[in-house]
Amino acid sequence: MTSILVLTFGLVAATVLIHTAFLTLSMKWLSGLNTGHERNFNFWPLTWLFVRLVWILLVSHTAQIVIWACFYYWGGAISYFESAVYFSGVTYTTIGYGDLVVPPPWRIIATVEGLTGIVMCSLSAAFFFSVMTRLFLDRQP
């Protein structure tokens, strides 16, 4: 049981590390853009900016899901890697269809993955909102 908890906390740390790295890269990328000096709202440039930002966030979440899936697969909880990625995805996003289940010792890890996914998705939403707010405030007279 102790080894499962240590593994779980390691997975949480890896998830936070990946997400923080992507957010840091996103902030550096955004700070290099010339987005705040115009006083008008240009629909297409802003839309394209947000599309790219969402892509970055989705790549980050996908990488995190794959990390969890690797542990389910390598640990023998799920036999096929594609199934492990699917299970990890529906667990991380808290969809939880229930069509795939893991053995009892792995259920603790799956539960923590769901909680971690909620926090990471919330962090992405907060980051996205803060970017939108900053862009809106930069365009105020």
N, C-alpha and C positions, 0 to 999 in steps of 0.2 A: 504493500500500500504506500509506503514512504517513497519508493522509487517511482511510482506512478505520479505522486504529487510533485516530486522534483522534476520529472519529465514535463508535467503540465505547466509548472511555473517557467521552465525553460522555453516551452512553446509560446507562452504568453510574452515572455521577454523578446523572443525572436519576432513575434508579430508586431510588438510595439516598435522594435528597432527598424523593421522594414517600413512601417507606416511613417515613422518619424523621418526616416531618410527620404522617402518620397515627398513628404510635406516640405522638408527643408529644400529639396531640389526645386519643388514647385515655387516656393517663396523666392529663391534665387532667380528662377526663370521669370517670374512675374515682376520682380524688381528691375529687371533689365528691359522690360517692355515700356514703351512710351504710351501709356494708357491714361495717365491722369492729367495731362496738360491740355487736352481739348475740353472745351466747355459744352460741347453738344453731345447728344447721344446718337452714336452711329450704330444702327441695328446690327448690320452684318459683321463688322469688326468685333463688337462685343459678343455676339452669338458665337463666332468662331473661337474667341478666347475661351468662352465657357465650355464649348465642345471639347477643346483640347484639355482644359482643366479636368473635365469629367473623365476623359480618356486616361489621363495620368492617375486619377484616383482609382479608376477601375483596374488598371494594371497593378497598382499597389495592392488592392484587395485580392485580386487573382493570385498574386505571388504569395500572399499570406495564406490563402485557402490551399494552395499547392503545398506549402510547408506542412500544414496540418495533415493533409492527405498523405504526404510521404511517411509520416509517422504511423498513420493507420495502416498503410500498406506494408512498410518495412517491419512493423510490429506484429503483423499477421492478423490484425483485427478485421481487415477486408482483403479478399483474395486478389482482386483485380484493381490495377491502378486507376483506371477510368472510373470504376465504382467508388474508389476512395476519394477521388476528386469530387465526384457528384455528391457523396455523403458529406464531405467537408463543406462543400458549397451550400447545401441546404441547411447544414448545422450552423455555419458561420453567419448566414443571413437570417437565421431563426425561422426559416420556412418550415423545416422539419416534417417532410411528407410522411416519414415513417415506413417507407417501402424498403429501406435498408436499415439494419440495426447492427450494432457492434456488441461483442460479448460484454458481460457485466463489468470487468475491470476497466474497460475502455469507456464506459458510459460516463464516468467522472470526467475524463478528458473531453468527451463530446459536450458535456454540459458547460465546462469552462470555455470551450471554443465558442459556443453560442453566446455566452456572456461577453467574451472578448470581442466577438464580432459586433455585438451591439455597441460597445464602447468605441471601436474603431470606425464604424459607420457613423456614429454620432460625431466623432471627431472630424470626419470628412465633411459632414453636413455643416458643422460649425465653421470649418475652414472655408468652405464654399460660400457660406453666408457672409463671412468676414471679408472675403474678396469682393463680393457683390456690394457690400456696404461701403467698402473703401472706394471702389470705382464710382459709386453713386455720390459719395461725399466729395470726391475730387472734382466732380462735375457741377457742383453747386456754385452759384455766383457769389 
